[in-house]
Amino acid sequence: ERVTFLVRAHADAKRYLCAADPGYYDTLSPGSKHTLALQGGIMTADEAVSVATRPWWPDALRLRRWDDEAKIVGKSTRPLSTWGPLLRKYFADSR
């Protein structure tokens, strides 16, 4: 349920961040600005207040920012092998 919410909230998170963070819109690519318009544009103040009360909303905003960072060309990242222990622990704890 949570994962589904995070995926579905991706566009709303972009719309919200454009309304709530003055510099966020300028960081979007031309393609992302185009899809923003197709997704309803920048949220109104009323929409932003309403959406901010959703469960897991802070997680949706974090995921959106992480997705934005993942698109930075040339940014160094940790090797995939460093994630193994964390993933094993997470899945062991979730049983």
C-alpha positions in Angstrom: 0.0 0.0 0.0 2.8 2.4 0.9 4.8 1.7 -2.2 1.7 2.2 -4.4 1.1 5.5 -2.7 4.7 6.6 -3.3 4.5 5.7 -7.0 1.1 7.4 -7.5 2.2 10.5 -5.6 5.3 11.2 -7.8 3.6 13.8 -10.0 1.8 15.4 -7.1 5.1 15.7 -5.3 6.6 17.6 -8.2 3.6 19.9 -8.4 3.8 20.5 -4.6 7.5 21.1 -4.6 7.1 23.7 -7.4 4.6 25.5 -5.1 6.4 25.1 -1.8 10.1 25.5 -2.9 10.7 28.7 -4.8 13.8 27.4 -6.7 12.5 23.9 -7.4 10.8 24.7 -10.7 14.1 26.1 -12.2 15.8 22.8 -11.5 13.4 20.8 -13.7 14.4 19.7 -17.2 12.4 21.1 -20.1 10.7 17.7 -20.4 9.7 17.7 -16.8 8.4 21.2 -17.1 6.2 20.1 -20.0 4.9 17.1 -18.1 4.2 19.3 -15.1 1.8 21.3 -17.3 0.1 18.1 -18.4 -0.1 16.9 -14.8 -2.1 19.9 -13.6 0.6 22.5 -13.2 2.0 24.0 -10.0 -0.3 23.3 -7.1 -2.5 26.0 -5.6 -2.1 26.8 -1.9 -5.4 24.9 -1.2 -4.2 21.8 -3.0 -0.8 22.0 -1.2 -2.4 22.1 2.2 -4.7 19.2 1.3 -2.0 17.0 -0.1 0.4 17.6 2.8 -2.0 15.8 5.2 -1.7 12.5 3.3 -0.1 9.6 5.1 3.4 9.0 3.8 3.5 12.4 2.2 7.0 13.3 3.6 8.2 10.0 2.1 6.8 11.0 -1.3 8.7 14.2 -1.2 11.9 12.5 -0.2 11.4 10.0 -3.0 10.8 12.8 -5.5 14.0 14.5 -4.5 16.0 11.3 -4.6 14.6 10.7 -8.1 15.7 14.2 -9.1 19.2 13.5 -7.8 19.4 10.2 -9.7 19.2 12.2 -12.9 22.3 14.2 -12.3 24.7 13.2 -15.1 28.2 12.4 -13.7 27.2 12.3 -10.1 29.2 9.6 -8.3 27.3 6.9 -6.5 28.2 4.0 -4.3 28.6 0.7 -6.0 25.6 -1.6 -6.1 27.4 -4.1 -3.8 27.3 -1.7 -0.9 23.5 -1.9 -0.8 23.5 -5.7 -0.2 23.8 -5.7 3.6 21.2 -3.0 4.0 18.7 -4.8 1.7 19.3 -8.1 3.4 18.7 -6.5 6.8 15.6 -4.7 5.6 14.0 -7.8 4.1 14.9 -9.9 7.1 13.3 -7.4 9.5 10.1 -7.2 7.4 9.2 -10.9 7.7 
